[in-house]
Amino acid sequence: MIRGLKVIRRSLNQEDIMKVITSQYYGSIYYALAVWFPTLIVKFKQKLDILHYKVLRVAIRDWMRLFPREMLD
């Protein structure tokens, strides 16, 4: 899904890409998170964390990881 977001990012402004990310990407990733997150092992929680920030970097075109995670939130 991240590859697709990179493609459509070219034709969307910042506000619109964040709407797409929020509705499509986070909707898929965090569906039913309240139920199964407590049972996940640490490895998978870390993967979710990485995916969360990876898509935010796509949104702001931070391909070189110039911005620290704290700035992305």
N, CA, C, O and CB atoms as a CASP TS submission, in Angstrom:
PFRMAT TS
TARGET T0000
AUTHOR 0000-0000-0000
METHOD Language model
MODEL 1
PARENT N/A
ATOM      1  N   MET     1       0.817  -1.184   0.000  1.00  0.00           N
ATOM      2  CA  MET     1       0.000   0.000   0.000  1.00  0.00           C
ATOM      3  C   MET     1       0.869   1.261   0.000  1.00  0.00           C
ATOM      4  O   MET     1       0.482   2.279  -0.574  1.00  0.00           O
ATOM      5  CB  MET     1      -0.934  -0.009   1.200  1.00  0.00           C
ATOM      6  N   ILE     2       2.035   1.198   0.637  1.00  0.00           N
ATOM      7  CA  ILE     2       2.906   2.370   0.693  1.00  0.00           C
ATOM      8  C   ILE     2       3.395   2.752  -0.702  1.00  0.00           C
ATOM      9  O   ILE     2       3.491   3.937  -1.023  1.00  0.00           O
ATOM     10  CB  ILE     2       4.102   2.105   1.619  1.00  0.00           C
ATOM     11  N   ARG     3       3.698   1.774  -1.516  1.00  0.00           N
ATOM     12  CA  ARG     3       4.119   2.068  -2.897  1.00  0.00           C
ATOM     13  C   ARG     3       3.018   2.810  -3.651  1.00  0.00           C
ATOM     14  O   ARG     3       3.304   3.760  -4.380  1.00  0.00           O
ATOM     15  CB  ARG     3       4.485   0.763  -3.643  1.00  0.00           C
ATOM     16  N   GLY     4       1.791   2.398  -3.490  1.00  0.00           N
ATOM     17  CA  GLY     4       0.675   3.091  -4.123  1.00  0.00           C
ATOM     18  C   GLY     4       0.510   4.513  -3.613  1.00  0.00           C
ATOM     19  O   GLY     4       0.193   5.419  -4.384  1.00  0.00           O
ATOM     20  N   LEU     5       0.721   4.710  -2.328  1.00  0.00           N
ATOM     21  CA  LEU     5       0.644   6.047  -1.766  1.00  0.00           C
ATOM     22  C   LEU     5       1.729   6.957  -2.340  1.00  0.00           C
ATOM     23  O   LEU     5       1.497   8.144  -2.565  1.00  0.00           O
ATOM     24  CB  LEU     5       0.758   5.986  -0.249  1.00  0.00           C
ATOM     25  N   LYS     6       2.910   6.394  -2.575  1.00  0.00           N
ATOM     26  CA  LYS     6       3.986   7.185  -3.176  1.00  0.00           C
ATOM     27  C   LYS     6       3.599   7.640  -4.576  1.00  0.00           C
ATOM     28  O   LYS     6       3.921   8.757  -4.982  1.00  0.00           O
ATOM     29  CB  LYS     6       5.292   6.373  -3.225  1.00  0.00           C
ATOM     30  N   VAL     7       2.914   6.786  -5.306  1.00  0.00           N
ATOM     31  CA  VAL     7       2.500   7.121  -6.672  1.00  0.00           C
ATOM     32  C   VAL     7       1.444   8.224  -6.666  1.00  0.00           C
ATOM     33  O   VAL     7       1.570   9.201  -7.405  1.00  0.00           O
ATOM     34  CB  VAL     7       1.958   5.873  -7.391  1.00  0.00           C
ATOM     35  N   ILE     8       0.413   8.081  -5.847  1.00  0.00           N
ATOM     36  CA  ILE     8      -0.645   9.093  -5.859  1.00  0.00           C
ATOM     37  C   ILE     8      -0.219  10.372  -5.143  1.00  0.00           C
ATOM     38  O   ILE     8      -0.849  11.415  -5.312  1.00  0.00           O
ATOM     39  CB  ILE     8      -1.907   8.539  -5.213  1.00  0.00           C
ATOM     40  N   ARG     9       0.838  10.298  -4.351  1.00  0.00           N
ATOM     41  CA  ARG     9       1.341  11.486  -3.650  1.00  0.00           C
ATOM     42  C   ARG     9       1.741  12.574  -4.635  1.00  0.00           C
ATOM     43  O   ARG     9       1.630  13.761  -4.328  1.00  0.00           O
ATOM     44  CB  ARG     9       2.537  11.120  -2.761  1.00  0.00           C
ATOM     45  N   ARG    10       2.198  12.184  -5.798  1.00  0.00           N
ATOM     46  CA  ARG    10       2.644  13.139  -6.818  1.00  0.00           C
ATOM     47  C   ARG    10       1.531  14.075  -7.268  1.00  0.00           C
ATOM     48  O   ARG    10       1.791  15.217  -7.646  1.00  0.00           O
ATOM     49  CB  ARG    10       3.192  12.397  -8.015  1.00  0.00           C
ATOM     50  N   SER    11       0.303  13.597  -7.228  1.00  0.00           N
ATOM     51  CA  SER    11      -0.800  14.400  -7.767  1.00  0.00           C
ATOM     52  C   SER    11      -1.721  14.977  -6.690  1.00  0.00           C
ATOM     53  O   SER    11      -2.745  15.576  -7.019  1.00  0.00           O
ATOM     54  CB  SER    11      -1.614  13.563  -8.716  1.00  0.00           C
ATOM     55  N   LEU    12      -1.379  14.809  -5.415  1.00  0.00           N
ATOM     56  CA  LEU    12      -2.219  15.319  -4.333  1.00  0.00           C
ATOM     57  C   LEU    12      -1.466  16.344  -3.497  1.00  0.00           C
ATOM     58  O   LEU    12      -0.242  16.290  -3.374  1.00  0.00           O
ATOM     59  CB  LEU    12      -2.704  14.171  -3.444  1.00  0.00           C
ATOM     60  N   ASN    13      -2.212  17.274  -2.927  1.00  0.00           N
ATOM     61  CA  ASN    13      -1.578  18.217  -2.002  1.00  0.00           C
ATOM     62  C   ASN    13      -1.495  17.575  -0.618  1.00  0.00           C
ATOM     63  O   ASN    13      -2.002  16.473  -0.408  1.00  0.00           O
ATOM     64  CB  ASN    13      -2.370  19.567  -1.941  1.00  0.00           C
ATOM     65  N   GLN    14      -0.861  18.263   0.314  1.00  0.00           N
ATOM     66  CA  GLN    14      -0.603  17.725   1.659  1.00  0.00           C
ATOM     67  C   GLN    14      -1.910  17.331   2.370  1.00  0.00           C
ATOM     68  O   GLN    14      -1.991  16.259   2.971  1.00  0.00           O
ATOM     69  CB  GLN    14       0.163  18.763   2.507  1.00  0.00           C
ATOM     70  N   GLU    15      -2.899  18.175   2.302  1.00  0.00           N
ATOM     71  CA  GLU    15      -4.163  17.902   2.991  1.00  0.00           C
ATOM     72  C   GLU    15      -4.854  16.667   2.419  1.00  0.00           C
ATOM     73  O   GLU    15      -5.362  15.831   3.167  1.00  0.00           O
ATOM     74  CB  GLU    15      -5.095  19.113   2.893  1.00  0.00           C
ATOM     75  N   ASP    16      -4.872  16.556   1.103  1.00  0.00           N
ATOM     76  CA  ASP    16      -5.549  15.423   0.470  1.00  0.00           C
ATOM     77  C   ASP    16      -4.834  14.100   0.715  1.00  0.00           C
ATOM     78  O   ASP    16      -5.486  13.078   0.930  1.00  0.00           O
ATOM     79  CB  ASP    16      -5.670  15.663  -1.017  1.00  0.00           C
ATOM     80  N   ILE    17      -3.507  14.105   0.687  1.00  0.00           N
ATOM     81  CA  ILE    17      -2.793  12.848   0.949  1.00  0.00           C
ATOM     82  C   ILE    17      -3.004  12.402   2.390  1.00  0.00           C
ATOM     83  O   ILE    17      -3.076  11.203   2.661  1.00  0.00           O
ATOM     84  CB  ILE    17      -1.288  13.007   0.660  1.00  0.00           C
ATOM     85  N   MET    18      -3.103  13.344   3.307  1.00  0.00           N
ATOM     86  CA  MET    18      -3.358  12.968   4.703  1.00  0.00           C
ATOM     87  C   MET    18      -4.765  12.385   4.865  1.00  0.00           C
ATOM     88  O   MET    18      -4.969  11.500   5.696  1.00  0.00           O
ATOM     89  CB  MET    18      -3.181  14.191   5.630  1.00  0.00           C
ATOM     90  N   LYS    19      -5.723  12.862   4.093  1.00  0.00           N
ATOM     91  CA  LYS    19      -7.073  12.288   4.127  1.00  0.00           C
ATOM     92  C   LYS    19      -7.051  10.849   3.620  1.00  0.00           C
ATOM     93  O   LYS    19      -7.688   9.969   4.199  1.00  0.00           O
ATOM     94  CB  LYS    19      -8.050  13.137   3.281  1.00  0.00           C
ATOM     95  N   VAL    20      -6.313  10.618   2.537  1.00  0.00           N
ATOM     96  CA  VAL    20      -6.208   9.268   1.982  1.00  0.00           C
ATOM     97  C   VAL    20      -5.517   8.349   2.980  1.00  0.00           C
ATOM     98  O   VAL    20      -5.964   7.227   3.216  1.00  0.00           O
ATOM     99  CB  VAL    20      -5.440   9.284   0.639  1.00  0.00           C
ATOM    100  N   ILE    21      -4.426   8.829   3.561  1.00  0.00           N
ATOM    101  CA  ILE    21      -3.686   8.015   4.531  1.00  0.00           C
ATOM    102  C   ILE    21      -4.552   7.681   5.730  1.00  0.00           C
ATOM    103  O   ILE    21      -4.589   6.534   6.176  1.00  0.00           O
ATOM    104  CB  ILE    21      -2.419   8.740   4.989  1.00  0.00           C
ATOM    105  N   THR    22      -5.244   8.676   6.251  1.00  0.00           N
ATOM    106  CA  THR    22      -6.080   8.455   7.423  1.00  0.00           C
ATOM    107  C   THR    22      -7.215   7.476   7.133  1.00  0.00           C
ATOM    108  O   THR    22      -7.473   6.568   7.923  1.00  0.00           O
ATOM    109  CB  THR    22      -6.648   9.776   7.915  1.00  0.00           C
ATOM    110  N   SER    23      -7.880   7.658   6.016  1.00  0.00           N
ATOM    111  CA  SER    23      -9.042   6.811   5.733  1.00  0.00           C
ATOM    112  C   SER    23      -8.671   5.419   5.237  1.00  0.00           C
ATOM    113  O   SER    23      -9.275   4.436   5.667  1.00  0.00           O
ATOM    114  CB  SER    23      -9.918   7.480   4.716  1.00  0.00           C
ATOM    115  N   GLN    24      -7.699   5.314   4.351  1.00  0.00           N
ATOM    116  CA  GLN    24      -7.397   4.026   3.735  1.00  0.00           C
ATOM    117  C   GLN    24      -6.293   3.261   4.455  1.00  0.00           C
ATOM    118  O   GLN    24      -6.459   2.086   4.784  1.00  0.00           O
ATOM    119  CB  GLN    24      -7.006   4.231   2.302  1.00  0.00           C
ATOM    120  N   TYR    25      -5.186   3.915   4.695  1.00  0.00           N
ATOM    121  CA  TYR    25      -4.032   3.226   5.278  1.00  0.00           C
ATOM    122  C   TYR    25      -4.248   2.933   6.756  1.00  0.00           C
ATOM    123  O   TYR    25      -4.201   1.778   7.180  1.00  0.00           O
ATOM    124  CB  TYR    25      -2.765   4.059   5.094  1.00  0.00           C
ATOM    125  N   TYR    26      -4.484   3.984   7.541  1.00  0.00           N
ATOM    126  CA  TYR    26      -4.665   3.762   8.974  1.00  0.00           C
ATOM    127  C   TYR    26      -5.934   2.975   9.271  1.00  0.00           C
ATOM    128  O   TYR    26      -5.992   2.224  10.244  1.00  0.00           O
ATOM    129  CB  TYR    26      -4.700   5.089   9.710  1.00  0.00           C
ATOM    130  N   GLY    27      -6.947   3.149   8.433  1.00  0.00           N
ATOM    131  CA  GLY    27      -8.164   2.357   8.601  1.00  0.00           C
ATOM    132  C   GLY    27      -7.884   0.861   8.485  1.00  0.00           C
ATOM    133  O   GLY    27      -8.452   0.054   9.220  1.00  0.00           O
ATOM    134  N   SER    28      -6.998   0.502   7.550  1.00  0.00           N
ATOM    135  CA  SER    28      -6.645  -0.911   7.366  1.00  0.00           C
ATOM    136  C   SER    28      -5.721  -1.414   8.462  1.00  0.00           C
ATOM    137  O   SER    28      -5.912  -2.502   9.006  1.00  0.00           O
ATOM    138  CB  SER    28      -5.986  -1.117   6.011  1.00  0.00           C
ATOM    139  N   ILE    29      -4.725  -0.612   8.776  1.00  0.00           N
ATOM    140  CA  ILE    29      -3.713  -1.042   9.756  1.00  0.00           C
ATOM    141  C   ILE    29      -4.300  -1.161  11.159  1.00  0.00           C
ATOM    142  O   ILE    29      -4.026  -2.127  11.870  1.00  0.00           O
ATOM    143  CB  ILE    29      -2.538  -0.059   9.772  1.00  0.00           C
ATOM    144  N   TYR    30      -5.095  -0.193  11.551  1.00  0.00           N
ATOM    145  CA  TYR    30      -5.539  -0.131  12.934  1.00  0.00           C
ATOM    146  C   TYR    30      -6.952  -0.659  13.174  1.00  0.00           C
ATOM    147  O   TYR    30      -7.527  -0.437  14.239  1.00  0.00           O
ATOM    148  CB  TYR    30      -5.460   1.267  13.404  1.00  0.00           C
ATOM    149  N   TYR    31      -7.508  -1.353  12.191  1.00  0.00           N
ATOM    150  CA  TYR    31      -8.823  -1.950  12.355  1.00  0.00           C
ATOM    151  C   TYR    31      -8.789  -2.955  13.504  1.00  0.00           C
ATOM    152  O   TYR    31      -7.956  -3.862  13.521  1.00  0.00           O
ATOM    153  CB  TYR    31      -9.287  -2.629  11.045  1.00  0.00           C
ATOM    154  N   ALA    32      -9.671  -2.791  14.431  1.00  0.00           N
ATOM    155  CA  ALA    32      -9.796  -3.676  15.597  1.00  0.00           C
ATOM    156  C   ALA    32      -8.543  -3.689  16.474  1.00  0.00           C
ATOM    157  O   ALA    32      -8.318  -4.641  17.221  1.00  0.00           O
ATOM    158  CB  ALA    32     -10.101  -5.086  15.138  1.00  0.00           C
ATOM    159  N   LEU    33      -7.745  -2.655  16.386  1.00  0.00           N
ATOM    160  CA  LEU    33      -6.512  -2.585  17.169  1.00  0.00           C
ATOM    161  C   LEU    33      -6.771  -2.656  18.668  1.00  0.00           C
ATOM    162  O   LEU    33      -5.995  -3.257  19.410  1.00  0.00           O
ATOM    163  CB  LEU    33      -5.764  -1.311  16.843  1.00  0.00           C
ATOM    164  N   ALA    34      -7.839  -2.054  19.100  1.00  0.00           N
ATOM    165  CA  ALA    34      -8.149  -2.065  20.531  1.00  0.00           C
ATOM    166  C   ALA    34      -8.334  -3.489  21.053  1.00  0.00           C
ATOM    167  O   ALA    34      -8.101  -3.758  22.231  1.00  0.00           O
ATOM    168  CB  ALA    34      -9.409  -1.243  20.805  1.00  0.00           C
ATOM    169  N   VAL    35      -8.747  -4.385  20.183  1.00  0.00           N
ATOM    170  CA  VAL    35      -8.992  -5.757  20.607  1.00  0.00           C
ATOM    171  C   VAL    35      -7.712  -6.593  20.624  1.00  0.00           C
ATOM    172  O   VAL    35      -7.441  -7.294  21.600  1.00  0.00           O
ATOM    173  CB  VAL    35     -10.015  -6.404  19.696  1.00  0.00           C
ATOM    174  N   TRP    36      -6.924  -6.521  19.549  1.00  0.00           N
ATOM    175  CA  TRP    36      -5.800  -7.447  19.452  1.00  0.00           C
ATOM    176  C   TRP    36      -4.446  -6.853  19.793  1.00  0.00           C
ATOM    177  O   TRP    36      -3.480  -7.605  19.918  1.00  0.00           O
ATOM    178  CB  TRP    36      -5.743  -7.996  18.093  1.00  0.00           C
ATOM    179  N   PHE    37      -4.328  -5.554  19.949  1.00  0.00           N
ATOM    180  CA  PHE    37      -3.022  -4.958  20.247  1.00  0.00           C
ATOM    181  C   PHE    37      -2.410  -5.472  21.554  1.00  0.00           C
ATOM    182  O   PHE    37      -1.215  -5.766  21.579  1.00  0.00           O
ATOM    183  CB  PHE    37      -3.155  -3.454  20.315  1.00  0.00           C
ATOM    184  N   PRO    38      -3.184  -5.592  22.638  1.00  0.00           N
ATOM    185  CA  PRO    38      -2.579  -6.087  23.888  1.00  0.00           C
ATOM    186  C   PRO    38      -1.981  -7.493  23.778  1.00  0.00           C
ATOM    187  O   PRO    38      -1.107  -7.855  24.565  1.00  0.00           O
ATOM    188  CB  PRO    38      -3.614  -6.081  24.982  1.00  0.00           C
ATOM    189  N   THR    39      -2.438  -8.273  22.824  1.00  0.00           N
ATOM    190  CA  THR    39      -1.936  -9.644  22.703  1.00  0.00           C
ATOM    191  C   THR    39      -0.756  -9.773  21.743  1.00  0.00           C
ATOM    192  O   THR    39      -0.163 -10.847  21.639  1.00  0.00           O
ATOM    193  CB  THR    39      -3.047 -10.551  22.249  1.00  0.00           C
ATOM    194  N   LEU    40      -0.414  -8.710  21.051  1.00  0.00           N
ATOM    195  CA  LEU    40       0.706  -8.770  20.111  1.00  0.00           C
ATOM    196  C   LEU    40       2.041  -8.877  20.835  1.00  0.00           C
ATOM    197  O   LEU    40       2.222  -8.334  21.924  1.00  0.00           O
ATOM    198  CB  LEU    40       0.704  -7.543  19.210  1.00  0.00           C
ATOM    199  N   ILE    41       2.955  -9.578  20.217  1.00  0.00           N
ATOM    200  CA  ILE    41       4.298  -9.629  20.782  1.00  0.00           C
ATOM    201  C   ILE    41       5.027  -8.335  20.405  1.00  0.00           C
ATOM    202  O   ILE    41       4.617  -7.630  19.483  1.00  0.00           O
ATOM    203  CB  ILE    41       5.081 -10.893  20.273  1.00  0.00           C
ATOM    204  N   VAL    42       6.085  -8.040  21.110  1.00  0.00           N
ATOM    205  CA  VAL    42       6.813  -6.778  20.939  1.00  0.00           C
ATOM    206  C   VAL    42       7.276  -6.591  19.492  1.00  0.00           C
ATOM    207  O   VAL    42       7.239  -5.474  18.977  1.00  0.00           O
ATOM    208  CB  VAL    42       8.021  -6.729  21.885  1.00  0.00           C
ATOM    209  N   LYS    43       7.700  -7.640  18.847  1.00  0.00           N
ATOM    210  CA  LYS    43       8.176  -7.566  17.463  1.00  0.00           C
ATOM    211  C   LYS    43       7.120  -6.960  16.540  1.00  0.00           C
ATOM    212  O   LYS    43       7.444  -6.121  15.699  1.00  0.00           O
ATOM    213  CB  LYS    43       8.569  -8.959  16.962  1.00  0.00           C
ATOM    214  N   PHE    44       5.867  -7.376  16.687  1.00  0.00           N
ATOM    215  CA  PHE    44       4.805  -6.879  15.829  1.00  0.00           C
ATOM    216  C   PHE    44       4.376  -5.461  16.215  1.00  0.00           C
ATOM    217  O   PHE    44       3.962  -4.682  15.356  1.00  0.00           O
ATOM    218  CB  PHE    44       3.612  -7.816  15.885  1.00  0.00           C
ATOM    219  N   LYS    45       4.473  -5.132  17.484  1.00  0.00           N
ATOM    220  CA  LYS    45       4.200  -3.759  17.907  1.00  0.00           C
ATOM    221  C   LYS    45       5.230  -2.808  17.308  1.00  0.00           C
ATOM    222  O   LYS    45       4.892  -1.690  16.918  1.00  0.00           O
ATOM    223  CB  LYS    45       4.202  -3.652  19.446  1.00  0.00           C
ATOM    224  N   GLN    46       6.473  -3.242  17.235  1.00  0.00           N
ATOM    225  CA  GLN    46       7.516  -2.425  16.627  1.00  0.00           C
ATOM    226  C   GLN    46       7.279  -2.263  15.133  1.00  0.00           C
ATOM    227  O   GLN    46       7.515  -1.187  14.583  1.00  0.00           O
ATOM    228  CB  GLN    46       8.891  -3.040  16.877  1.00  0.00           C
ATOM    229  N   LYS    47       6.816  -3.314  14.473  1.00  0.00           N
ATOM    230  CA  LYS    47       6.507  -3.222  13.044  1.00  0.00           C
ATOM    231  C   LYS    47       5.374  -2.224  12.787  1.00  0.00           C
ATOM    232  O   LYS    47       5.434  -1.455  11.828  1.00  0.00           O
ATOM    233  CB  LYS    47       6.128  -4.606  12.489  1.00  0.00           C
ATOM    234  N   LEU    48       4.357  -2.233  13.625  1.00  0.00           N
ATOM    235  CA  LEU    48       3.277  -1.253  13.490  1.00  0.00           C
ATOM    236  C   LEU    48       3.802   0.169  13.668  1.00  0.00           C
ATOM    237  O   LEU    48       3.387   1.086  12.959  1.00  0.00           O
ATOM    238  CB  LEU    48       2.167  -1.536  14.512  1.00  0.00           C
ATOM    239  N   ASP    49       4.702   0.340  14.604  1.00  0.00           N
ATOM    240  CA  ASP    49       5.297   1.645  14.837  1.00  0.00           C
ATOM    241  C   ASP    49       6.076   2.108  13.611  1.00  0.00           C
ATOM    242  O   ASP    49       5.976   3.269  13.213  1.00  0.00           O
ATOM    243  CB  ASP    49       6.208   1.606  16.064  1.00  0.00           C
ATOM    244  N   ILE    50       6.843   1.216  13.018  1.00  0.00           N
ATOM    245  CA  ILE    50       7.611   1.547  11.814  1.00  0.00           C
ATOM    246  C   ILE    50       6.672   1.925  10.668  1.00  0.00           C
ATOM    247  O   ILE    50       6.915   2.908   9.968  1.00  0.00           O
ATOM    248  CB  ILE    50       8.510   0.360  11.399  1.00  0.00           C
ATOM    249  N   LEU    51       5.611   1.157  10.476  1.00  0.00           N
ATOM    250  CA  LEU    51       4.660   1.452   9.400  1.00  0.00           C
ATOM    251  C   LEU    51       3.964   2.785   9.609  1.00  0.00           C
ATOM    252  O   LEU    51       3.697   3.511   8.651  1.00  0.00           O
ATOM    253  CB  LEU    51       3.624   0.348   9.295  1.00  0.00           C
ATOM    254  N   HIS    52       3.675   3.103  10.848  1.00  0.00           N
ATOM    255  CA  HIS    52       3.025   4.382  11.166  1.00  0.00           C
ATOM    256  C   HIS    52       3.873   5.556  10.670  1.00  0.00           C
ATOM    257  O   HIS    52       3.360   6.469  10.023  1.00  0.00           O
ATOM    258  CB  HIS    52       2.784   4.504  12.692  1.00  0.00           C
ATOM    259  N   TYR    53       5.150   5.526  10.972  1.00  0.00           N
ATOM    260  CA  TYR    53       6.020   6.637  10.590  1.00  0.00           C
ATOM    261  C   TYR    53       6.431   6.583   9.127  1.00  0.00           C
ATOM    262  O   TYR    53       6.701   7.619   8.519  1.00  0.00           O
ATOM    263  CB  TYR    53       7.250   6.647  11.457  1.00  0.00           C
ATOM    264  N   LYS    54       6.479   5.398   8.567  1.00  0.00           N
ATOM    265  CA  LYS    54       6.854   5.266   7.160  1.00  0.00           C
ATOM    266  C   LYS    54       5.851   5.984   6.262  1.00  0.00           C
ATOM    267  O   LYS    54       6.241   6.685   5.328  1.00  0.00           O
ATOM    268  CB  LYS    54       6.952   3.783   6.767  1.00  0.00           C
ATOM    269  N   VAL    55       4.588   5.814   6.536  1.00  0.00           N
ATOM    270  CA  VAL    55       3.567   6.458   5.709  1.00  0.00           C
ATOM    271  C   VAL    55       3.553   7.973   5.940  1.00  0.00           C
ATOM    272  O   VAL    55       3.258   8.730   5.015  1.00  0.00           O
ATOM    273  CB  VAL    55       2.178   5.862   6.010  1.00  0.00           C
ATOM    274  N   LEU    56       3.863   8.418   7.139  1.00  0.00           N
ATOM    275  CA  LEU    56       3.942   9.859   7.366  1.00  0.00           C
ATOM    276  C   LEU    56       5.113  10.463   6.598  1.00  0.00           C
ATOM    277  O   LEU    56       5.031  11.600   6.133  1.00  0.00           O
ATOM    278  CB  LEU    56       4.079  10.160   8.866  1.00  0.00           C
ATOM    279  N   ARG    57       6.182   9.721   6.466  1.00  0.00           N
ATOM    280  CA  ARG    57       7.309  10.197   5.662  1.00  0.00           C
ATOM    281  C   ARG    57       6.922  10.299   4.194  1.00  0.00           C
ATOM    282  O   ARG    57       7.378  11.208   3.501  1.00  0.00           O
ATOM    283  CB  ARG    57       8.517   9.268   5.824  1.00  0.00           C
ATOM    284  N   VAL    58       6.101   9.396   3.714  1.00  0.00           N
ATOM    285  CA  VAL    58       5.587   9.479   2.345  1.00  0.00           C
ATOM    286  C   VAL    58       4.766  10.751   2.185  1.00  0.00           C
ATOM    287  O   VAL    58       4.879  11.447   1.176  1.00  0.00           O
ATOM    288  CB  VAL    58       4.733   8.231   1.994  1.00  0.00           C
ATOM    289  N   ALA    59       3.952  11.046   3.168  1.00  0.00           N
ATOM    290  CA  ALA    59       3.070  12.210   3.087  1.00  0.00           C
ATOM    291  C   ALA    59       3.846  13.520   2.966  1.00  0.00           C
ATOM    292  O   ALA    59       3.420  14.438   2.266  1.00  0.00           O
ATOM    293  CB  ALA    59       2.169  12.263   4.306  1.00  0.00           C
ATOM    294  N   ILE    60       4.978  13.601   3.646  1.00  0.00           N
ATOM    295  CA  ILE    60       5.738  14.854   3.586  1.00  0.00           C
ATOM    296  C   ILE    60       6.966  14.752   2.684  1.00  0.00           C
ATOM    297  O   ILE    60       7.809  15.649   2.661  1.00  0.00           O
ATOM    298  CB  ILE    60       6.168  15.264   4.982  1.00  0.00           C
ATOM    299  N   ARG    61       7.054  13.660   1.952  1.00  0.00           N
ATOM    300  CA  ARG    61       8.148  13.434   1.009  1.00  0.00           C
ATOM    301  C   ARG    61       9.513  13.458   1.693  1.00  0.00           C
ATOM    302  O   ARG    61      10.462  14.048   1.177  1.00  0.00           O
ATOM    303  CB  ARG    61       8.108  14.478  -0.092  1.00  0.00           C
ATOM    304  N   ASP    62       9.602  12.836   2.818  1.00  0.00           N
ATOM    305  CA  ASP    62      10.857  12.756   3.576  1.00  0.00           C
ATOM    306  C   ASP    62      11.564  11.452   3.234  1.00  0.00           C
ATOM    307  O   ASP    62      11.698  10.576   4.088  1.00  0.00           O
ATOM    308  CB  ASP    62      10.596  12.852   5.112  1.00  0.00           C
ATOM    309  N   TRP    63      12.013  11.319   1.999  1.00  0.00           N
ATOM    310  CA  TRP    63      12.631  10.083   1.530  1.00  0.00           C
ATOM    311  C   TRP    63      13.983   9.822   2.202  1.00  0.00           C
ATOM    312  O   TRP    63      14.398   8.671   2.334  1.00  0.00           O
ATOM    313  CB  TRP    63      12.806  10.134   0.021  1.00  0.00           C
ATOM    314  N   MET    64      14.664  10.881   2.622  1.00  0.00           N
ATOM    315  CA  MET    64      15.996  10.742   3.212  1.00  0.00           C
ATOM    316  C   MET    64      15.953  10.677   4.744  1.00  0.00           C
ATOM    317  O   MET    64      17.002  10.661   5.389  1.00  0.00           O
ATOM    318  CB  MET    64      16.876  11.903   2.773  1.00  0.00           C
ATOM    319  N   ARG    65      14.770  10.639   5.320  1.00  0.00           N
ATOM    320  CA  ARG    65      14.591  10.569   6.781  1.00  0.00           C
ATOM    321  C   ARG    65      15.266  11.743   7.479  1.00  0.00           C
ATOM    322  O   ARG    65      16.014  11.565   8.440  1.00  0.00           O
ATOM    323  CB  ARG    65      15.151   9.247   7.328  1.00  0.00           C
ATOM    324  N   LEU    66      14.991  12.937   6.981  1.00  0.00           N
ATOM    325  CA  LEU    66      15.599  14.136   7.543  1.00  0.00           C
ATOM    326  C   LEU    66      14.881  14.612   8.805  1.00  0.00           C
ATOM    327  O   LEU    66      15.488  15.250   9.665  1.00  0.00           O
ATOM    328  CB  LEU    66      15.606  15.241   6.510  1.00  0.00           C
ATOM    329  N   PHE    67      13.610  14.305   8.911  1.00  0.00           N
ATOM    330  CA  PHE    67      12.830  14.762  10.057  1.00  0.00           C
ATOM    331  C   PHE    67      12.789  13.678  11.141  1.00  0.00           C
ATOM    332  O   PHE    67      12.558  12.509  10.833  1.00  0.00           O
ATOM    333  CB  PHE    67      11.396  15.142   9.619  1.00  0.00           C
ATOM    334  N   PRO    68      13.011  14.052  12.398  1.00  0.00           N
ATOM    335  CA  PRO    68      12.885  13.059  13.470  1.00  0.00           C
ATOM    336  C   PRO    68      11.418  12.660  13.673  1.00  0.00           C
ATOM    337  O   PRO    68      10.507  13.397  13.295  1.00  0.00           O
ATOM    338  CB  PRO    68      13.475  13.612  14.788  1.00  0.00           C
ATOM    339  N   ARG    69      11.210  11.522  14.255  1.00  0.00           N
ATOM    340  CA  ARG    69       9.845  11.013  14.456  1.00  0.00           C
ATOM    341  C   ARG    69       8.956  11.987  15.226  1.00  0.00           C
ATOM    342  O   ARG    69       7.763  12.097  14.944  1.00  0.00           O
ATOM    343  CB  ARG    69       9.891   9.690  15.192  1.00  0.00           C
ATOM    344  N   GLU    70       9.533  12.686  16.191  1.00  0.00           N
ATOM    345  CA  GLU    70       8.739  13.611  17.001  1.00  0.00           C
ATOM    346  C   GLU    70       8.109  14.708  16.139  1.00  0.00           C
ATOM    347  O   GLU    70       7.024  15.195  16.460  1.00  0.00           O
ATOM    348  CB  GLU    70       9.612  14.240  18.095  1.00  0.00           C
ATOM    349  N   MET    71       8.767  15.096  15.064  1.00  0.00           N
ATOM    350  CA  MET    71       8.224  16.126  14.185  1.00  0.00           C
ATOM    351  C   MET    71       7.089  15.595  13.313  1.00  0.00           C
ATOM    352  O   MET    71       6.251  16.364  12.842  1.00  0.00           O
ATOM    353  CB  MET    71       9.325  16.692  13.308  1.00  0.00           C
ATOM    354  N   LEU    72       7.062  14.301  13.104  1.00  0.00           N
ATOM    355  CA  LEU    72       6.040  13.716  12.230  1.00  0.00           C
ATOM    356  C   LEU    72       4.687  13.600  12.891  1.00  0.00           C
ATOM    357  O   LEU    72       3.664  13.587  12.205  1.00  0.00           O
ATOM    358  CB  LEU    72       6.476  12.363  11.770  1.00  0.00           C
ATOM    359  N   ASP    73       4.657  13.515  14.201  1.00  0.00           N
ATOM    360  CA  ASP    73       3.366  13.359  14.906  1.00  0.00           C
ATOM    361  C   ASP    73       2.621  14.598  14.885  1.00  0.00           C
ATOM    362  O   ASP    73       1.516  14.664  15.424  1.00  0.00           O
ATOM    363  CB  ASP    73       3.542  12.921  16.318  1.00  0.00           C
TER
END
